[in-house]
């Protein structure tokens, strides 16, 4: 009989202690361009959840319509993240399963998602990532630049002081550096990079998985020239700085005054303890020796 089916379903949702079983938050990667860049698992997840939390509901609706999925959508973006995350937590506590998606790629990577994921963990609500497309990974593997180790910095800060610290970090990094940039800010960022990256190889990955996908390679001067009128989603990849031999590096630092050495790391945003540790390592001396020189 119908009532028995309903009772059986209720028992699966409500444990013996009478509390509703929490739902699950699925963090679902969606296409970064081509709508076919999505996994079967992601499609099945979107079909089976109760709610989809989307960065832009209109954008997500195009994807859902393409795969003939009809679900209740909730707007969840940068400007309402704090408020909406509470709403999503309440729905999850009421046993609803929710898929979190951004406009493209993986939520939480330069996109909304981090706040609600942290709150779920605090509330002992299960979070399951559904892997898929990520723009910076695709840019890296198609760049031809070293993929062994890399540093992903997302978008550079707009604040001048913080921006300069990041540019210094790029200058000193021996790893491949990856940053995102909006098309209308691309030339400004490339010109800012010019004084820091010298003649290192630069790759500009544009419109990945879309019709006009393109990789533009060259030094910073060439990239500035070739990209002046480009549009679309942009990813900049910068070859890492060549490592200097330990002996040469130590000599380079010894030629600096301690104050200059300290200021070098201070600009990178390190605290005093971290700075003293790095200076000691750079100069091949003990931390105590450096510490004593700064307190005297």
N, C-alpha and C positions, 0 to 999 in steps of 0.2 A: 504493500500500500504506500501511497504517496508520503504520509506522515512519517513512516519508518525511514524512508530515504532521507527526508529532511532531518530527522533526529540523528541519523548516522553521520550526515554531513556536519551537523552542529558539534557532534562529539570529536570530530577531527580538528575543528577550529578552536574549541574551548576545552582546555585541559581539566583535570579533576579538581584543581584548585579554583575553578570558576573564572579564571582570567582568559581573555581572548589571546590566542596565539599571535605573536607578532608576524607581520608580513615580511617580505624580503625586498631590499633595494637592489635592483639590477642596474649596474653602470654600463650602458650599452654604447659601443662605438658604432658610429654611422658613417656613410660615405663622405669622403673629402671632396668629391667632384662627381665622378661617374656613379650613378645610382646603383650599379651592379657591384660596387666595392663594399659588399656587406655579407656577413656570414649567414649560413642557414640557421645557426644557433641564435643570432641576433634577431632574425625575422621571426623565428618561433617564440622567442622571449617577448617581442613586441605584440605578438598575437595573443599571448596567454596572460599577460599582466592585467591588472584591473585599471591602472592609471599610467599615463605617460607624462612625465614632467619634462617639458621642452624649453630650450632657450628662446626659440621663436616658434610659436605654435603654427603660424602660417607656413613657415619653411618646412617644419616637420610633417605637416599635413600633405605636402607634395610627395614626400617619401612614403608615407602611409598609403596614400591613394595609389601610388605606383605598385605597391605590393598588396593592394586590396585589404588593408587593415583598418578597422574602425574601432577607435578607443576614446575614452574620456581624456582630454588633454588639459594639463595645468601649466600655466606660464611660470617658468623658473629661470630668471636671468640675473645678471650682475646687480641690477638696481633694486631687485626685490628678494634677493637671496636669503637675507636674514629672516624676513617675515615668512616667506614661502617655505623655508626649511622646517619651520615649526608646524606648518600645515601638513607637510609631507610626513613628518614624524608622527603626528596624530593619526593620519590615515594608516600608516604602517602599524601603529599600536592597535588599530582596529582590525588588523588582519589583512589589510589590502597589500597586494604586491605591486610595486611601482618600478617602472623603467625610467631611468634618468638619461636623457640624450641632450647633446648640444647640436648646434646647426651643422657641424661637420667634425668628423674625427672623434677623439676620445674625451669624454667629459672630465674636467679637472685639470687638463693640460692646456693652460691659457684659456680656459673656458669655465663657466660655472660648474660647481659640483663639490668642491672641497669642503664647504661648510656643512652641507647636509650629510656628507659621508662621515665627517668627524662626529656630528651629533648622533648618527646611527650607532657608531662605535661606542660612544658614551652611554647610550641607552640599551646596549646589548642587542641591537637589531642587526640581523645578518646583512652583509654587503657582498654581492657577488659581481665581479667584473666580467663583462662579456667582451672579449678582445676583438680588435679589428683595426681599421685604418687609423693611422696617425701621421699627419703631414710631415713632421720633422724627420721621422724614421725613413719615409719614402724618399725625402730629399737627400738624406745622408747616403742611402745605399745607391742612389743614382748619381751622386756627385763626383765620384772618382777620387775623393779626398779620404784620408785615413779614417777607417771606421773602428779601429781597435779601442780607442778611448775618445770620448767626446764630452763637450760641456754645452748643455742646453740652457740658454738664458731667457727664452721667451721674448717678450717685447722689452726694449731698452726703456728705462725710466725717463719721464719727461723732466723731472727735477734736475737742474744742471749739475748739482753736486753729486747726486746719486748716479747720474748718467756718466759723469767723468770717471767715477769709481768702477763702473762696469766696463768702460772703454779701456781703462788701465788693466783690468782683469783679462780682457781679450788680448791686449798687447803682450801680457806676460804668460798667457796660457800656451803650453806645449801640446794641448789637445785640440782637436777640431772643434771650433766653436760654431754653434747654431743659434740664430736669432730670427724672430718673426718681424715683419714690418708691413704696415699698410701702404698701398701704392702711392697715396698723396704725401707720405712722409719718407718715401724711399730715398730720394735724392739727398735730403737733409741728413739722413742716417749714414749714407755712403760717404758723404763729405766729412762727417764727424769721424768716421772710421779711418779716413785717409791718412791722418797724421799719426795713427797708432799701429797700423798693420803693415806699413812699408810695402815691399813688393811681393808679399805672400799671395798664394793662389786663392782666388775668391770664386765661389760658384753661386749664382742666383737661380734658384729653382722657382718656377712660376707656373701657376694654374695646374698643379699636379692632378693627374687622372682626368683632366678636362680636355676639350678639343684642342685648345691652344697650349697644351703642356710644353714646357721649354726649360732647358738647362743652359744658362749663359755662363761661360767660363773665361777667366782672364785675371789680370791684376786689378787693383782697385781703380786705377785710372781708366782702364778699358771698360770695366763694369759701369762706372759712372757715365761714360760716353754712350754705351750700348743701351742703357736702361732709362734714358731721359724721358721717353714718352710711353713707357710700358704701363699697362694696367693689370689688375688681377691680384690674387693672393700671392704674397712674396715670402720666400725664405732665403736668408743669406747664410752661407756656410764659409767659414774662414779657416784656412790651413793653420795648423798650430805652429807656434814659434819653434825654430830649431833649438834643441837642447844644447846647452853649453856644457863642456866637460866640467866635472866637479872642481878641479884645480883652477880652471879659468873663472868659474863662477865665484869661487871664494875670493880670488884676487880682485874681481870686479867689485865685490861688496867691501873688501878691505880698503879699496880706493875711495870709498864713500866715508863721510863722517858718520858717527853713530846717530846723530840727529837726522841726517838725510836718510839713513837706512830706516830709522823709526818712522819718519814721515811717509816713506814709500808704502809701508804696510798700513799706516793709519788711513791713507787715502783709499785703500781697498776695503775699509770698514772693519778691520780687525781690532779686537780689544787689546789692552796692554799686555795681558798674560800671553795671548797668542802671538803678539808682535815680538816679545822677548824670546819666546821659544823659537820663532822662525829666524830671528837675527842670530841667535846662538848656533843654530844649525847651518846657516849660510856662512858663518865665519869659522865654523869648526871649533867652537869654544863651549864652555859649560854655560848653562842658563844663569847660574849664580853670578858668574863673572859679569854678564851683561846686566843683570838685575842690580848689582852693586854699583855699577857705573851710572845707572839712571837715578838711584836714590841719593848718591853723593852730590 
